[in-house]
Amino acid sequence: MALEPNPQPAQSKGRAYRWLLVLPYLGLCFPALYARATPTFFGFPFFYWYQFAWVLLASLLIWICYRKHVD
């Protein structure tokens, strides 16, 4: 009697890209690390442009995960 291979490892192996979605959480989870005024970017304090940069980066990461999931 032949045993069927376990399909679970193949599914989880191809979905490691989902860990990319943890990066925005980690980048914004500790405000004490980025709660400062310098360096400024076009007159905006670091505190504000750092968070806005994560909005753009998180959008890119979500798009990457979406494309990997659909393909």
ChimeraX attribute file (.defattr): number of C-alpha atoms within 10 A of each C-alpha:
attribute: neighborCount
match mode: 1-to-1
recipient: residues
	/A:1	3
	/A:2	4
	/A:3	5
	/A:4	6
	/A:5	8
	/A:6	8
	/A:7	8
	/A:8	8
	/A:9	9
	/A:10	10
	/A:11	10
	/A:12	9
	/A:13	9
	/A:14	11
	/A:15	12
	/A:16	10
	/A:17	14
	/A:18	15
	/A:19	10
	/A:20	14
	/A:21	15
	/A:22	11
	/A:23	14
	/A:24	16
	/A:25	12
	/A:26	9
	/A:27	14
	/A:28	14
	/A:29	10
	/A:30	10
	/A:31	11
	/A:32	9
	/A:33	10
	/A:34	15
	/A:35	13
	/A:36	13
	/A:37	11
	/A:38	12
	/A:39	12
	/A:40	14
	/A:41	11
	/A:42	7
	/A:43	9
	/A:44	13
	/A:45	15
	/A:46	17
	/A:47	18
	/A:48	15
	/A:49	16
	/A:50	17
	/A:51	16
	/A:52	12
	/A:53	11
	/A:54	17
	/A:55	13
	/A:56	10
	/A:57	14
	/A:58	18
	/A:59	14
	/A:60	12
	/A:61	21
	/A:62	14
	/A:63	12
	/A:64	15
	/A:65	18
	/A:66	13
	/A:67	10
	/A:68	13
	/A:69	12
	/A:70	6
	/A:71	5
